Amino acid sequence: MSAINVAFWNVQNLFDTTASPIATDLEFTPEQGWTDEVFDIKVANIASIIRQMHGGTGPDLLGLCEVENKEVVEYLLEQIGRKDYRLAHVESPDIRGIDCSLIYSSKVFKAPPAKDMKGHRINFRFPTRDIFQVRLILKGSEVELNVFVNHWPSRKNGQYQSEPLRIAVAERCGQLVNDVLKIERKEYAKLPDIAGTLAELNARWNRNVLLMGDFNDDPFCRSVTDYLLASKDLDKVEEELKGAPNHEIPPINAYIERQPALFNLSWPLLANPDKGTIFFSGDSANTMNVFDQFMVSRGLYYGTSGLKARPESMRICTTAETATGAKGRPKAFDKETKKGFSDHFPVEMVVDIV
């Protein structure tokens, strides 16, 4: 295999039919019309689209959000029918009981140990949606891919009223990216000031990091650009670590202050009128938003650590089935008619193995 097919999808309230003691999911019970039959049809509809992704080959790596628990995703996997699919999942304490999951092909990746799967919850006045982190290793090599599956706080109370919540999550997500790409201050202070150390620091700086998710903000929103530091430009992404005058490595303060920038592959999608991943008519005149995005680290963009993102492959995955109306809006699932899929379109991209 020379490439990895990647996808992400907010599958919109993939709940089972049993009221959870932790989740406020009373609308997803048989008494409210969320029966086993309705659930089965919803899962079958979602599975049928996943099988069609990437030209019918399906993804090798698929992030999901708005799933209630591990069991509903395992049931979805049964319906997809790919024997090589495996699930990485950690239950989150979200008050609504919705999680992020990562499905991967066992033909491509080794099974990650428990220590390499982490759910990072963000506490406001209550636990909220998590950032799900998984460290994957390619089979037949030691090439790693650090994946963060995101589902940021919604805009249900308005874009600007809810923006501070997404900014808080953006800061936390940026910190987690830093943890992958940088070392701690105490460790840095012990490093010898030699050329070999600089090479080691840049090897870490160039690790493969992939962010995917429903960010509930567009690529141009400040939570993404100013706090997560995900850019449409390469000026800051392209910079490697460099030594100072008469030193092989950066001064400790310069290293601490240096924050890795990410490259957001989703910007070109904004150039198409009436196109987006979700129809959301909120505070803005924009109604089709690109909330579902892919972002990559310097190493993954330039292919310095065994994997190289293919920016031009980033696309919104739509079919005649998933789009509705003359403008092709996402066809959300309706429990009354038992038709539809999700209020989000999936997104796809390709990562080359180099």
C-alpha positions in Angstrom: 0.0 0.0 0.0 1.4 3.4 -1.0 -1.4 5.6 0.5 -3.9 5.8 3.4 -7.5 6.8 2.8 -8.7 9.0 5.6 -12.2 10.2 6.4 -14.1 11.9 9.2 -17.9 12.1 9.8 -20.1 13.5 12.5 -22.8 10.9 12.3 -25.4 12.9 14.2 -26.8 11.3 17.4 -25.8 7.7 16.9 -27.5 6.6 20.1 -28.7 3.2 21.2 -32.3 2.8 22.3 -31.6 2.5 26.1 -31.6 5.6 28.3 -28.1 5.9 29.8 -27.7 6.8 33.5 -25.1 9.4 32.6 -26.5 10.8 29.3 -29.4 13.1 28.8 -30.7 11.0 25.9 -34.4 10.8 26.7 -35.3 11.7 23.1 -33.5 8.5 22.0 -35.7 5.9 23.7 -38.5 3.7 22.3 -41.1 5.9 24.1 -39.9 8.8 22.0 -39.9 6.8 18.7 -36.2 5.8 18.8 -37.0 2.1 18.4 -34.6 -0.8 17.6 -36.0 -0.7 14.0 -35.2 3.0 13.7 -31.8 2.6 15.2 -31.0 -0.4 12.8 -32.0 1.7 9.8 -29.9 4.7 10.9 -26.9 2.4 11.3 -27.5 0.7 7.9 -27.8 4.1 6.2 -24.5 5.3 7.7 -22.7 2.1 6.9 -23.8 2.2 3.3 -22.2 5.6 2.8 -18.9 4.6 4.6 -18.6 1.7 2.1 -18.9 4.3 -0.7 -16.2 6.6 0.5 -12.9 7.0 -1.4 -14.5 5.8 -4.7 -16.0 2.6 -3.1 -12.8 1.3 -1.5 -13.7 2.8 1.9 -11.4 4.6 4.4 -8.4 3.0 6.1 -8.8 5.5 8.9 -12.2 6.9 9.9 -12.9 9.3 12.7 -16.4 9.6 14.1 -18.2 11.9 16.5 -21.6 12.0 18.1 -21.6 8.3 18.9 -23.0 7.3 22.3 -20.6 4.5 23.2 -18.3 1.8 22.0 -21.2 -0.7 21.5 -23.0 1.4 18.9 -19.7 1.8 16.9 -19.1 -2.0 17.1 -22.6 -2.6 15.8 -21.9 -0.1 13.0 -18.7 -2.0 12.1 -20.7 -5.2 11.8 -23.0 -3.5 9.3 -20.1 -2.1 7.3 -18.7 -5.6 6.9 -15.0 -4.8 6.6 -13.2 -7.7 8.4 -10.1 -5.6 8.8 -11.7 -2.8 10.7 -10.8 -2.3 14.3 -12.0 0.2 16.8 -10.1 2.6 19.1 -12.4 4.1 21.7 -12.4 5.5 25.2 -15.7 6.4 26.9 -15.9 10.1 27.7 -17.8 11.8 30.6 -19.7 14.2 28.3 -23.0 15.2 29.9 -25.0 14.1 26.8 -23.0 10.9 26.5 -21.6 11.5 23.1 -18.1 10.3 22.2 -15.4 10.4 19.5 -14.1 7.2 18.0 -11.4 6.1 15.6 -11.8 3.2 13.2 -8.6 1.9 11.6 -7.7 -0.9 9.2 -5.7 -3.7 10.8 -4.0 -4.2 7.4 -2.5 -0.8 7.7 -2.0 -0.1 11.4 -0.9 -2.1 14.4 -3.4 -2.3 17.3 -2.6 0.6 19.6 -2.0 -0.3 23.3 -4.3 1.2 25.9 -1.6 3.8 26.9 -1.7 5.2 23.3 -5.4 5.9 23.4 -6.5 8.9 25.6 -9.7 10.8 26.0 -8.9 14.4 27.1 -12.0 15.9 28.6 -12.5 19.6 28.9 -14.2 20.8 32.1 -16.3 23.9 32.1 -19.0 23.7 34.8 -19.5 20.1 33.7 -17.5 17.6 31.6 -17.9 18.2 27.9 -17.0 16.6 24.6 -13.6 15.1 24.6 -10.5 15.3 22.4 -9.7 11.7 21.5 -6.0 11.0 20.9 -4.6 7.9 19.4 -1.0 7.1 18.5 -0.9 4.6 15.6 2.0 2.7 14.1 2.1 1.5 10.5 2.5 -2.2 10.0 5.9 -3.2 8.7 7.6 0.0 9.9 8.0 2.2 13.0 6.3 5.1 11.2 3.8 6.7 13.6 0.7 8.8 13.1 -0.7 10.8 16.0 -4.4 11.4 15.5 -6.7 13.8 17.4 -10.4 13.3 16.8 -12.3 16.5 17.9 -15.8 17.5 18.6 -15.9 21.1 19.8 -18.8 22.8 21.7 -21.8 23.7 19.6 -23.2 27.0 18.6 -26.7 26.3 20.0 -26.5 29.5 22.2 -25.2 31.6 19.3 -21.7 31.8 17.7 -20.3 34.6 19.9 -21.9 33.4 23.2 -20.4 30.0 22.7 -17.1 31.0 21.2 -15.2 31.2 24.5 -16.0 27.5 25.0 -14.4 26.6 21.7 -11.4 28.8 22.4 -10.9 27.0 25.6 -10.9 23.6 23.8 -8.7 25.0 21.0 -6.1 26.0 23.7 -6.2 22.5 25.2 -5.9 20.9 21.8 -3.0 23.1 21.0 -1.3 22.0 24.2 -1.8 18.4 23.4 -0.2 19.0 20.0 2.7 20.7 21.8 3.1 17.6 24.0 3.6 15.5 20.9 6.0 17.8 19.1 8.0 19.3 22.0 9.7 18.3 25.2 9.2 19.7 28.6 11.3 22.6 30.1 13.1 20.5 32.7 14.1 17.9 30.1 15.2 20.6 27.7 17.4 22.2 30.3 19.5 19.0 30.6 20.2 18.7 26.8 23.7 19.1 25.5 24.3 22.0 23.2 25.4 19.9 20.2 24.3 19.4 16.6 23.0 16.0 17.4 20.6 17.5 19.9 19.2 19.9 17.3 18.6 16.9 15.0 16.7 15.1 17.7 14.6 18.2 18.5 13.7 18.6 14.9 12.9 14.9 14.6 10.3 15.4 17.3 9.2 18.7 15.8 8.5 16.8 12.6 6.4 14.0 14.0 3.2 13.2 12.1 0.1 14.8 13.7 -3.4 14.7 12.1 -6.3 16.6 13.5 -9.8 15.8 12.3 -13.2 16.7 13.6 -16.3 18.8 13.8 -14.8 22.0 15.2 -18.1 24.0 15.1 -16.1 26.9 13.7 -15.0 27.6 10.2 -11.3 27.5 9.2 -11.2 31.4 9.4 -12.6 31.6 13.0 -10.2 32.8 15.6 -10.5 29.7 17.8 -8.9 27.8 14.9 -6.4 30.4 13.6 -5.4 32.3 16.7 -5.7 29.7 19.5 -5.2 26.3 17.8 -2.7 28.0 15.4 -4.0 26.2 12.3 -3.3 28.3 9.2 -4.0 28.5 5.5 -0.4 29.7 5.0 2.9 27.9 5.3 5.1 30.7 6.6 5.1 29.5 10.1 4.5 25.8 9.3 7.6 25.6 7.2 10.0 26.8 9.9 12.3 24.2 11.5 14.0 24.7 14.8 17.4 26.5 14.5 20.3 27.2 16.8 21.2 30.6 18.2 24.5 32.5 17.5 27.3 30.4 19.0 24.8 27.7 20.0 23.6 24.6 18.2 20.2 24.6 19.8 17.7 27.4 20.5 17.9 29.2 23.9 15.5 27.6 26.4 13.2 30.6 26.4 13.0 30.7 22.6 12.2 27.0 22.6 9.5 27.3 25.2 7.8 30.2 23.4 7.9 28.5 20.0 4.5 27.1 19.3 4.0 24.6 16.4 1.7 25.8 13.7 -0.6 23.5 11.8 -1.7 23.6 8.2 -5.4 23.5 7.6 -6.3 21.6 4.5 -9.9 22.8 4.5 -9.5 26.3 3.3 -10.0 25.6 -0.4 -13.5 24.3 0.4 -14.5 27.8 1.4 -14.1 29.1 -2.1 -17.2 27.3 -3.4 -20.5 29.2 -3.0 -23.4 27.2 -1.4 -21.0 24.4 -0.5 -20.0 23.2 2.9 -20.1 20.3 5.4 -23.1 21.5 7.4 -26.1 23.8 6.8 -26.3 26.1 9.8 -28.2 29.4 9.7 -27.0 31.1 12.9 -25.7 34.6 13.6 -24.0 34.9 10.2 -25.3 35.3 6.7 -23.3 32.2 5.8 -25.5 29.1 5.8 -23.2 26.4 4.5 -20.2 26.1 6.9 -17.0 24.1 6.8 -17.0 22.9 10.4 -15.6 19.5 9.5 -11.8 19.8 8.8 -8.4 18.2 8.6 -5.2 19.8 9.9 -1.7 18.5 9.7 1.7 19.1 11.4 4.8 20.3 9.6 6.2 16.8 9.4 3.0 15.4 7.9 2.7 18.2 5.4 6.3 17.9 4.1 6.6 14.2 4.4 9.7 14.3 6.7 8.6 11.4 8.9 7.4 8.7 6.5 4.0 10.1 5.8 2.9 13.0 3.6 -0.5 14.6 3.4 -2.0 15.1 0.0 -3.6 18.6 0.3 -5.4 18.5 -3.0 -7.2 15.3 -1.9 -9.2 17.1 0.7 -12.9 17.0 -0.3 -16.4 16.9 1.0 -17.9 13.5 0.4 -21.4 13.8 -1.1 -23.7 11.5 -3.0 -27.1 11.7 -4.5 -28.4 9.9 -1.4 -26.9 12.1 1.3 -27.7 15.4 -0.4 -31.2 16.9 -0.4 -32.9 19.8 -2.3 -31.7 21.8 -5.3 -28.7 23.1 -3.4 -27.6 19.7 -2.1 -27.8 20.2 1.7 -27.0 17.3 4.1 -29.9 15.0 4.5 -30.3 14.5 8.3 -31.8 11.3 9.6 -35.5 11.5 10.3 -36.8 8.9 12.8 -40.4 9.3 11.5 -39.7 8.6 7.9 -36.6 6.4 8.7 -34.7 8.2 5.9 -31.6 10.3 5.8 -28.1 10.0 7.3 -26.6 13.0 9.2 -26.8 16.7 9.3 -23.1 16.7 8.3 -21.4 15.5 5.2 -18.3 13.4 5.7 -14.9 14.7 4.6 -12.0 12.8 3.0 -8.3 13.1 2.4 -5.3 10.9 1.4 -2.0 10.5 3.2 0.8 9.1 1.1 3.4 6.6 2.6 6.8 7.9 1.5 
